[in-house]
Amino acid sequence: MVEILHRRNTQIEATPETLRIVIKYWLGWPVFAFMVLWTSFSVYHAYTDRLNVSTDLTIYMARAFSILGIAIMFWLICGHETITFREQSIKVFRGMFGIGWYSSFSVHDLHDMRVGSFLDPHARGKWEPRFVRASLVFGYRGKTRHLGSELGQSEAERILHAIRQWNPQIVYNAEDISVKELHDELAKARKVFQSTTRTGPTPIVLLLFGFWIVWGFGFQTVGARLEAHMDGVVISSRDIPVTRGPRYATEYTLRGPDGQNQKYIAGATDASLPRSMPVGTYVKKRRWHLSYERNNQHVDDFPLFFYQLVLGIALGCLVWSGILWHGQRHTR
């Protein structure tokens, strides 16, 4: 993503005793779109299995993935990083509704807090605040730590300004660094800048890749499976070709309850029902359902979770392509 469209404003509350900074979590629209699609498929699968009174493992997996998807969406919407500065310590909480991870740092061991930033790879060398990724970087007991992630440059500087006003001793001061260290820092920044300005996928590649997946795995497979409907007994079954092979098909003739015959061709993909079912098999497949009945036994053999993953990736690519295209319009 070029522009950070998904960041919400950081909350800063300062008192004489504490400084509280709340950074809202948000992983971006591609991830959120993937989770919406994943959760929708899981909820649909759990609902249809419930109507069919399914007792196999798939209904429990669908319910589990539904709960997981809803929880992750809540995390994307409500998750946040809370940084609380006190006189002797800094406490960091990452989570939501009080559930998450805590960490703490001693103020005496913390030094050189500053804004660390780099230019988005898709900005094509155009250095503007909306194209810059930033976070708060500091040294702590011989290691480099950071607070915040994917912040905008101006937002990170606003947070650092609040920290400087509250406790200027822990904030980096350019006057305290030697000329050699300054030269090394600039060389590192220049190297990172040069290596990140011409990388990454282009919007048209992501768009075509996303549409190709949606067409092949969505319309041609999931859509065809949902569209299929039949109710009858197999009175004729013919393999094409008769010698079979990895990609052979089976042509069925089914006689329905009303005495009418129906033709159905089962292919080698997940869009079709099984091939080579014997004559006399009763098959009932309702439209807009992925499962079917075979000899009055409910069968749910469609690999739904695989297609959730694939179509979720496709949707993420399409959304990502749109965001990249929107951002590149501002770089020309």
MARVO-650783 format. One record per residue: x, y, z of N, C-alpha, C in turn. Coordinates in steps of 0.001 Angstrom, whole numbers, plus 524288, in hexadecimal, padded with zeros to 5 digits. Layout:
XYZXYZXYZ
...
This chain:
803417FB618000080000800008000080368804D680000
802078089F7FCF08052580D5C7FC95803968112D800DB
7FECF812F9800C77FD0A81680804DA7FAE3813598096D
7FBC88154A80E167F9CE812A1812B07F42E814718137D
7F093811FE810B17EB2381396810FA7E86181142815B5
7EABB80D4E818097E7EF80A4281BE67E90780BDC82185
7EC8C80F948227D7EDE28110D827CD7E9E7814E082A07
7E827813C682ECA7E4CB8176C8318F7E81C81AC583531
7E62681F4A836BE7E924822FA839D17EAAF820AA83F10
7EF70821CB840A77F16B8200C845AC7EF618239384A01
7EDE08212E84E667EC0782419852E97F09182509856A1
7F14F829E98583F7F58382B5C85BD47F32082E388607A
7F3F682C1C865217F20282E77869F07F69982F4386DA4
7F7978341E86F297FC08835728727C7FA22837BC877A5
7FC5C835CA87BF27FB7B837DA8812D800D18389E883BA
8011683B4C8881B8062D83BED88AB4808B4836C088C3B
8059C832A388D19807C682D9A88ECE808B8829CF88A55
80569829EA8865F805CA826098822F804E88288787CD6
806C1825A6878EC805A4826EC8737380381821FE870F4
7FEC88225086EE77FC2B81DB186CB37FB4981E8A866E2
7FD4B81ACF863BB7FCE481B0985E107FA258161985C35
7F5FE816B9859297F2FA8124B857287F3578125885136
7F5CD80E3C84EFC7F65980DA3849547F2A3809598479D
7EEE980AB88444A7EB01806E8842937ED6B8031D83E9C
7EC2E7FE1683F497EE0A7FA2683B9B7EA9D7FA10836BC
7ED0C7F8E78325B7EA367F84C82D6A7EE1E7F66382969
7ED887F186827A87F1587EF24824247F0727F07281E6D
7EC6F7F37D81D457EB887F506817D97E6D37F2528157A
7E4CE7F487811467E0257F27880EB57E0E67ED2280C39
7E5677EBD9809E47E5EA7E68B807B77E5367E24380BCD
7E7967E2FB8105C7E70B7DF0D8147E7E16B7DED381669
7DF067E3618171E7D9A17E37F819007D5EE7E0FE81505
7D6C27E21780FFE7D3767DFC280BF07D4097D9D280BDF
7D8D17D7F180C827D9B77D24980CBC7D6C17CFE281152
7D6F57D270815E37D4687D04D81A7E7CE747D064819EE
7CC567D46D817697C6AF7D49D8168C7C4F07D00B81321
7C7D57CF1080EE07C6717CABC80B697C7117C58180E2B
7CB637C4DB810EC7CC637BFF4813C47C8067BEE7817B1
7C6A07C2DA81ABE7C2A47C22C81EC67BD4A7C13F81C5C
7BC167C3E2818097B7057C3268157F7B6577BD88813A0
7BA6C7BB53811357BA257B5E780F7D7B97A7B2378141D
7BC517B346818547BC017AFDE81CEB7B6997B00F81F66
7B46E7B4C081FE47AF2E7B545822247AB247B29581EAA
7ABA67B35C8197F7A8007B0CE815E47A8547AAD981658
7AD227A8DA816937ADE17A339816EA7AB9E7A11C81C06
7AC8D7A3CC8205A7AA737A2138255F7A4827A23D82563
7A2477A633822D179C907A6B3822B179A147A25B81F72
79C337A14181AD4799F579D2B8178679A88797CE81A04
79F00796DD81CAD79FA6791DC81F5579BC179151823D1
79A987959C8265A796C27957482A95791587941B82873
78FEF7965F823E678AE47951F8218A78A9178F6F81FE6
78F1578D4381E3978F33787D381C827902C7840582101
7906C78612825AD79158782EB82A647964377FA9829C4
79A5D78226827ED79F5377F67827267A1FF77E8E82C61
7A46A77A0782D137A725778CC831F27ACDD777878310E
7AEC37784A82C497B428776F482B3B7B7C577B6282D01
7BCCB77AAA82C017C0B377E5382DF57C054783A682B5C
7BE47783E5826967BE54788D7823B57BB2278D108265D
7B6C078BAF828C77B39778FBA82B407B66F7922282FE0
7B96C78EEE832C27BC58791088372B7C0E87946F83540
7C34E792E5830ED7C7777961C82EAE7C54379B4682CAC
7C0A879B1482A2D7BE4479FDF828337BCF77A39082CA9
7BAED7A17E830ED7B9BB7A4D0835697BEAF7A71D837C2
7C2C17A3E2838147C7B17A5D683A437C9FA7AA32836EF
7C9F47A973831C77CC097AD7E82E517C8997B25682E4C
7C3847B1AD82F0F7C00F7B63882F6D7C1677B97C83434
7C2157B6E08389A7C37C7B9B383D657C8C97BC4683CD5
7CC917B97583A7E7D1C67BBA6839B77D1937C0718362F
7CE9F7C014831D77CE457C48182E397CBBD7C938830B5
7C7947C861833AD7C5017CCC0836527C8A77CF4183A4B
7CBA17CBFE83D237CF4F7CE15840FA7D3887D16683E5D
7D58B7CF9A839E37D99E7D2958372F7D7707D7B78351B
7D2987D7AC833287D03F7DC90831537CF797E063835D3
7CDEC7DE5683A617CD957E1B283EF97D2ED7E3F184055
7D7097E0B183FAF7DC587E282840C67DDD17E6F783D22
7DC7A7E6668381E7DDC07EA7D834597DAD17EF888357D
7D5FC7EF10837697D2CD7F3AC8385C7D3EE7F61683DB3
7D4737F2C6841B47D4D27F4AF8471C7DA427F43384979
7DDD67F168846F17E3067F0B5849377E60E7F5D084972
7E9757F64E84D527EC897FB1784DD97F1827F9FC850ED
7F50F7FDA2850897F9F97FD7E853817F9FD8023285728
7FA0E8012B85C347F9EB8054C860287FF3D805B1862C5
8018B80A548628A806B280B4A864D7805F680F2886954
8075680D8986E02806B0810CD872A480C0B81221874E7
80D5D81722874DA8125381901876F68118581ACB87C94
814D2818C888007814F081A968857081A8181C44886C3
81B3A81E1888B74820528204888CDE824A081C3888CA2
823868176488E388278C8136688E788270C80F2A88A45
822A380EE4887A6821D180A848840981E4980C1387F84
81E74808B287B8781AFA809298770881850803DD8765C
81330803E387656810357FF1C875A080D697FF358705B
80DB97FAD786D9780B697FA6686864807807F5E786870
802D67F704866A17FEBE7F3058662A7FD117F2A68607A
7FCE97EDE585E697FB157ECEF859157F6A27E90085953
7F1EA7EAAD857F07ED707E72F858327E85E7EA27857B8
7E4337E7D4859D77DF0E7EA51859B97DBE17E85C85E52
7D8737EBB1860327D4F67EA6F8648B7D7F57E8588694C
7DCB67EA3C86A0B7DFD37E88386E7D7E2877E34E86DC1
7E1E27E0D58693D7E4537DBC0868217E8AC7DCA386433
7ED697DB00865967F1C77DBCA862077F6F87DAE4864AF
7FB057DDA5862D18004F7DCEE864B4802407E1EF86751
804FC7E13286BA68072E7E59686E8180D227E53186E6B
80F9F7E99F86E498154D7E9EE86ED08169D7EF0E8717A
81B147EF288741381C9A7F3DB876F0822627F4EE8761A
823D97F9E8876818293B7FBA1875D582A9D7FF6787A3A
82F5B7FEF087C0B8313F8029687FFA833188079787D54
8317180C0B87F4E832F28110A87D09838D1811E087D5C
83B6080FE888178840FF810C0882348443980DF387E06
8422D809AF87BC88450B806BC877C784362808298723F
83FF180BD1871A683DDF80D4D86C918405D8126586AD2
841D7812A3865D58447681754863ED8439B817F585E10
8449381CAB85C3C8448681DFA8569B83F6D81C73853E8
83B0481DCE856338360B81CE18539883572820C384F1A
8340981EC184A83833C982200845DC82FEF81F98841FD
82F038225483DC382B998205E839A582EE681D8383595
82DC981892834C28304481591830A082C888150E82C14
82E42816548276982AAD81669822F382D6B8149981E01
82A4B8131B81A2E82C55811BD815088281A812DF81101
829B28139C80C4682610814D18080D8238680FD58060F
81E70810268050A81BB280BA4802EE81E2580A0A7FDC0
81ED9804E37FCDB82154803237F7F981E85804E67F30B
8196A805F37F35D8166C8075B7EEBC815EC80D3B7EDF7
818A08105E7F123818308160B7F09D81B968182E7EC3B
81F14814E17EA0082261816547E590825C881B1C7E6B8
827E381B2F7EB6C82B9781F497ECD18292D8246F7EE5E
8240B824D67EE7A82180829C17EFDC820DD82A057F5C3
8241D82D517F83F8242F82D8F7FDF182013831787FFC7
81B9782F628015E817728327C803998158082FC080880
81375832B080C48811D9830498113F80E0D82BBC810A0
80A7A82C1780CD080691827F280C5E808C2822E380A20
80D91823038082180FF681E53805F18141381BF880991
8147281DDD80E5B8189A81C40811DC81666818B48161D
8191C8146781739817D9810F181B8A81B5A8126182020
8192F81285824C081C408143B8293B81AA98113682E1D
81E288112B831F181D2380F028371E820D4811AB83AEF
81FF4810E383FF8823688130B843F58279780F0C84537
82C718109B844AF830E980D22845818340A80F1384A29
8360D80B7684D5B8393280D05851DF83CE8808988534A
840FB80A028560E844B48062D857FF843478047B85D78
843BC7FF5685E7E842647FD54863A8845D17F89F864DF
8497B7F95E8689984CEA7F53386A6B84FC17F285865E4
851F57F5A98628C8551E7F3AC85E408521E7F1D685989
84CF37F25285991849C57F0A68552A8467B7F5328532D
844FC7F4D684E42841947F8CD84BEA83BF37F6E684C24
8389D7F9FD84E7F833147F8B084EED82FE07FCCF84C08
82AF57FB9784B1E8279C7FF618487B822217FF2484ABB
81F5E8036984A40819ED803E284BDA816D2805DE8472B
81223803ED846A380F04805788421A810D18029483D3F
80D68802478396D80EB17FFA08348E80B82802078302B
80E128030A82BBF80B698055282734808CE80A828288C
80B6A80D9782BC58097B812D582CDE80ADE8167782864
807E281AA8827E38096781EBB8243D80DBE8221082697
810C8824938234081521827C1825218134282C0A828DC
80F4282EE18276080D538332682AB480B128311982FC7
8088482C8082F968064982A458345780A958289883818
80EBB8262B8361081317824928395E815D08295583BC0
8167082D82838BB818E78323783AC88157B834D083EEF
810558347C83E4780CD4836AD8423F80D48833B38475B
80DC582E84846F680E6E82B5584BAD813AA82C9384E41
817D182CFA84B1B81CFD82E2784D4481D128338F84FD0
81A4E8373E84D9881A0483C7B84FE08177483C4E85541
8135383934855C8810C2838AA85AE4814688361B85ED4
8176E8322B85D0F81B2482F9B8609E81F728336286234
821558368885E8A8257583A5085FC48239183E4C863CF
81EC383FFB8635B81CB4843AB8672181C228413C86C8B
81AE183C3686C9A81A11839A2871AA81F2F8380B8742E
822E1835ED87122827EF834408734082C15834F486F07
82E868397E86EB08324483A7F86A74837458374686AE3
8386D8351386F7C83D56832368703583D9F82D3186CFD
8392282AC186BD68393E825C286913838EC8266B86328
8384282B3286161837BD82C3685BD183D0982D5F85976
83DE082B62854D1842D282C1A8520F843D6831DE850FA
848C483374851E184A76838D5850E484EFA838B084D09
84E6383B38848958526783B0E844818578B83D5E84655
85783840D584A2B85C5D8434184BFB85FC883F7B84EFD
85D8C83B19850CE8608F8375D853E786344833388509E
8629F8334684B85864EE82F4484832869D18315F84591
86DAD82E0A844F28728B82FA684287871F28300883CA1
875B28328F83A118757B8332D83469875C382DDD831B5
8791382A55833AB8798A8252B831488746A82224831AE
871E1822348363B86CF281F77836DD868C6821CA83354
868D1826FD832C68650F8298182F5E865E3827DA829B1
86AC1827808281286BF6825CD822BB86A1F82038821D8
86AE481CC2825B78692D817548253386341816F4824D6
8608B81A0A8280885AD7819F6827E6858BF81BC48229F
85B1981FE98207885962821DC81B6A85A7681DEA8170F
85EFB81B428176486045817528137285C64812D08138F
85ADF81120818528570C80CEA818CC851C280E9C816A0
850348135A817EC84B2F81545815FD84B26815AE81014
84F968177880DBD84FDF817FE8081984F9D812A380574
8522180EC5807D78521E80984805A284CA280731805BC
849E1807DC80A1C84493805E880A8084108808A48069A
841BA80DCA8060A83E8B810D08026783F4580EED7FCC7
8443480E007FB478454180C5F7F5EB8433F806E97F4CF
84312803937F8D5841897FE2A7F7F983BAD7FD467F86E
838A3801557F9C88330F800937FA9582FB3803F57F717
831FC8064B7F31E82ED9809D07EFE282CEC807587EAD8
82ECC802BF7E96F82D3A800737E47882BF57FAB27E500
8297D7F9407E9368282D7F3CB7EA05822567F3427EADA
820817EE577EA8681B087ED477EBA8817D47EC8B7E6B8
813497EA147E75480FF27E9167E2CE80D4F7EE077E0DE
80BCB7EE077DBF5809047F26E7D9AB803247F1727DA0E
7FFF07F5997D9F17FA4C7F4D77DA747F7FA7F1607D63D
7F9C97F1CB7D1607F7787EEBF7CD2D7F8817E8EF7CDE2
7FD2D7E7877CFED7FE657E2057D0E57FAD77DFE07D523
7FA367E2CA7D9637F6C47E1137DD947F1207E0AB7DBB3
7EF777E4657D8767EA1C7E45F7D67E7E9177DF927D321
7EC917DE807CF667EBDC7DA077CBEF7EC327D4E77CEF5
7EFD17D4927D29F7F0637CFCC7D5B57EB827CED77D8FF
7E9797D30A7DB5E7E4C07D2817DE817E0157D0D97DB50
7DF577D3467D6AB7DAF47D1D37D3537DB817CC407D14D
7E0447CA9A7D0287E1157C5447CE477DF827C14D7D276
7E0E37C2537D74E7DF727BEBF7DB8E7D98C7BEC17DC59
7D72B7C36D7DC527D1867C3C67DD197CE9B7C0D67D8CD
7D0737C1547D3EF7CDD27BEA47CFA17CE807B8BA7CFF3
7D36D7B7047D0AB7D4737B1667D0937D2847AE8A7D560
7D3977B0B07D9FC7D2297AE057DED37CCC77AFAA7E0D0
7CB147B46B7DF4A7C60E7B64F7E1237C1987B4CC7DD8E
7C1407B75D7D8FA7BCDE7B6677D5767BCF17B0E57D33D
7C1917AF287D15F7C1DC7AA247CEB47C1797A5787D264
7C2AE7A6367D75F7C2AC7A1C77DAFF7BE747A25D7DF2D
7BF1A7A6257E2A57BB3A7A6D67E6CF7B5E97A8507E483
7B5EB7ABE47E0B07B1007AD767DE547AE377A9057DB94
7B1307A5E37D8A77AEC97A1777D5E87ACA879D727D9BF
7AF6D79C987DE067AD85798DD7E1F47A87279AD57E474
7A83779FDE7E59E7A37D7A20E7E7F179EE97A1F97E41F
79FFF7A2BA7DF2379BE17A3097DB357997379DB97DA09
79C69799897DAB079A7E794507D950795E3792BE7DCC6
791F6790497DA6178D7B78E567DD6478B3C789987DA8B
789C27859D7DD8878791780D57DB50784E777DC67DFA4
7814477A6B7DE0A77E79777187E1BE77C76772647DEBC
77F1276DF67DF6577D55769607DC92780EA764BF7DD53
77F85760857DAAA7827475B9A7DAEA7858B75AFA7D5DF
78A837596C7D66978DD2758907D1D878BE4753C07CEE4
78A33754A07CA07788677503B7C6CC78C4F74F087C274
79022752877C1C3794297519B7BDCE7991D754687BF81
79D91751C37BEE57A299754017C0587A69A752747BC3B
7A9117565F7B9C97ACC07553F7B5867B1A4758967B63E
7B61E756057B6AB7BB16758C47B73C7BD0875AA47B1F4
7BF4E75F597B1D37C159761B07AD057C7097635D7AE00
7CAE1760C97AB737CA6375C197A8247C9A47573B7AB75
7C83F753007A8F77C72D74E2D7ABD67CC1574BFC7AE5F
7D0A474D5D7AC3C7D59874B8E7AE8B7D70F74EB97B356
7D402752B47B46C7D4ED7563E7B8D17DA30759047B844
7DC6E75A937BCA77E12B75DB47BCAC7E0BD761D67C0F1
7E4E2764E47C1C77E4C4768B07C6147E07776CC17C588
7DF0576E467C0C77DB4A772827BFFA7D645770A57BD65
7D4CA76BCA7BE277D01E769CE7BB887CB2976C1F7BE01
7C6D576BB77BB457C1D076DA27BD247BDD87692A7BCFB
7B986769FB7BFC37B5507661C7BFCE7B032768CB7BE6B
7AD74766B37BA947A860768C57B90E7A420765867BBA0
7A0E0768157BECC79C9F7656D7C1887975D766D47BF0D
793ED763227BF6378E6A764257BE6278B6E762C87C354
788AF766AF7C56E785D1765EF7CA5277FFA766627C947
77D007630D7CBCF7774B763447CB5F77521765767D080
77273769F87D0097706876C9B7D49676B6176A4A7D69A
7697476C3B7DB0A7647D76A4D7DD4275FDC76B167D9A2
7602876EFF7D62575BDF770007D27D75C4976CB87CD87
76048769437CD37760F0765F27C8A8764077685C7C442
765B476D447C4D6768BE76FE97C0D876E8D76E8B7C16D
7712E76E0C7BCE0776C376CD97BCE277A02771E37BCBF
77E83771A27BF2878206776227BF677878F7744B7BE4A
78A4A7773D7BAEE78FC1776127B9BA793537792D7BD64
7978B776AC7BF0879B7C779677C2407A0CD7771C7C105
7A4A377A897C01D7A9F8778D97BF047AD7177A627C394
7AFD87768D7C6007B3717776D7CA5C7B906777757C846
7BBBE77BBF7C9317C11777C3D7C7597C50F77AF77CB86
7C9F777C8F7CA657CE4877B227CDD77CF7377F457D1F9
7CC5D783847D2387CD72787B97D5E67C9B1787727DA88
7CAB778ACD7DE5E7C76178AFE7E3007C20778D4C7E1CC
7C14C78F777DD207BC37791A47DBBA7B82278D6B7DAF6
7B9C3788967DA057B626784597D8BE7B56C780A97DD58
7B13477DB77DD057B066779667E0A57B3F2774DC7DF03
7B45D770CD7E22E7B7F976C837E0EC7B6BD769F17DBAB
7BAC6767F57D94C7BA3A7650A7D4707B97375F417D594
7B79775C6F7D19B7B71F756AD7D1C17B399754B87D62B
7AF7E7579E7D7697ABA4755837DB137A86D751507D851
7A75474CFA7DADA7A4A47489B7D83279EE3749C57D722
79CCC746F17D36D7973B747537D23379417745BF7D705
78FEE748A47D80978CAB7479D7DC9A78DCC74B337E12B
791D974E687E0B27932F752107E4E578F4D756977E4ED
78D44757C17E97F789C075C3E7EA0578D05761097EB7C
78C687653F7E87478F6F76A087E93E78BB076EA27E9A2
78C80771D37EDA07896A7769B7EE4B78D1E77B147EF84
78D3877EEC7EC147909E7837E7ECC278D42788607EC19
78D0778B827F04978A03790547F01978D6D794E27EE59
78B0A798677EB6278DE279D087E98B78F757A0677EE2D
7940E7A2E17EDA0796757A64D7F191798417A3507F65E
798D079E327F5DC79B2779B017F9FF79FF3798467F7CA
7A407797F27FAEE7A8C0795347F93D7A86978F5F7FA55
7A55378DDD7FE157A4BB788597FF697A044785EF7FC45
79FA7780CC7FCBD79B7C77E027F9F579A1A779147FD00
796267766C7FB30794897717B7FD987957376D0C7F9B6
79784768CB7FBCD798797641D7F8937962475F727FB69
7922575D347F90C78F3F758ED7FB9178D6675A8480100
78B4B75F5C8014A78916761948061678D277627680A5E
7921F76279808E879659763AF80C8F798B0768FE80B26
7990E76C6780F0679B3D7719480E0D7A11F7712180D07
7A2E177376808C07A866773578073F7AA57778F8806AE
7AE8677A35809627B0D977F76809117B6AF77ECA80827
7B81D77DDD8033A7BD8C77CD0801DF7C0247815A7FF07
7BD9B785E87FEE97BFED78A5E7FC357C42178CD37FFAD
7C8EB78DA57FDA97CD3D78FE4800CD7CC81795C78019D
7C8C879729804DC7C74979CA1805727CBB47A00080776
7CEA279E2480B427D29E7A16A80DB57D7117A2C5809F0
7D83879F2C806677DC267A059802727DA597A4D87FEFF
7D5687A4B27FD557D36B7A8D77F9ED7D2A77ADEF7FCED
7D18D7ADA2801F67D17D7B25F805257D6CE7B50D804ED
7DAE27B202805A67E0287B427805A97E17D7B6878005E
7E0777B3A17FC307E1DC7B5777F6F07DECC7BA5D7F57A
7D9A37BA537F6527D6777BED97F4EF7D7917C3787F881
7D90E7C2627FD517DAA37C6A2800C27DF927C94C7FED8
7E3427C63A7FCFB7E8047C8797FAAE7E6A77CBB57F5E2
7E30A7C9B27F2AA7E1767CC957EDFC7DEF97D1CA7EF63
7DB827D1C67F33A7D8FA7D6A37F4D87DCF67DA727F70D
7E0B17D8627FA147E4D37DBC67FC127E8097DE357F7B6
7E92C7DB2A7F3967EC1C7DD467EF227E9107E1987EC66
7E3F57E0E27EBC97E0CA7E4DD7E9307E09A7E9E57EC56
7DFDB7E9637F1727DFB27EE127F4BC7E50A7F0AE7F4D9
7E9217ED8B7F54D7EE727EFA87F55B7EF997F2857F03E
7EDDF7F03D7EBE07EEAF7F2C57E6D37EC057F8197E6A5
7E7387F8637E8B47E4797FD607E8C67E737801797EC10
7E94F7FFD67F0897EC08803897F3EF7F11A805607F169
7F3F2801C27EEE77F8BD803457EC347F7958070C7E7BB
7F383805E37E4C87F2178095A7E06E7F08E80EC27E266
7EDA280EDA7E6B07EC12813E97E8EA7F0D3816F77EAB6
7F49A814357ED197F93F816EF7EEF47FCBC818CD7EA90
7FD3C815CB7E65F800A48174E7E2117FE7B81BED7DEFE
7F97181CC67DF5B7F73C821647DCD17F96C8266C7DF31
7FAE78262A7E4387FCFC82AC47E6D9802D782B5C7E637
8055D827577E3EC80B13827937E35A80CB5829567DDF0
808F5829EA7DA7080A4E82B6F7D50980AB7831577D48C
